[in-house]
Amino acid sequence: MAIPLLALSDTHLGEDTSVLQFPEGRARLAEALANEFGEGAEVDELILIGDIADRTLASTEQTREATRAFMKMMTSALQIKKIVYIPGNHDHSLWTEYVK
């Protein structure tokens, strides 16, 4: 099944209360995606809409590790053609640091 658009927001990766912070939470999401769309479904565009990482409650290293694990799971579970990332108020500093 081809999915034209999949949007996710407010995962707050890095924060201890984020279910997706933990391997079990990421595995459950991968399972839910496979059940809903089929294993390895194609996604034309994944839009990450703000607060994917949470820089207000987690260190830079925590957010990097959690985001890396999350994206590895997403790209293993789905065939994603394009990713659009829109920073939110909890993760905009990742981009301001990058620009510097």
SULQUI-V740369 format. One record per helix or strand of 3 or more residues. SS is the DSSP state (@ for helix, = for strand). FROM is the first residue (numbers start at 1). TO is the last residue. If there is no record, write none. Layout:
ss=SS from=FROM to=TO
ss=SS from=FROM to=TO
//
This chain:
ss== from=6 to=9
ss=@ from=19 to=21
ss=@ from=23 to=37
ss== from=46 to=49
ss=@ from=60 to=77
ss== from=83 to=86
ss=@ from=92 to=99
//
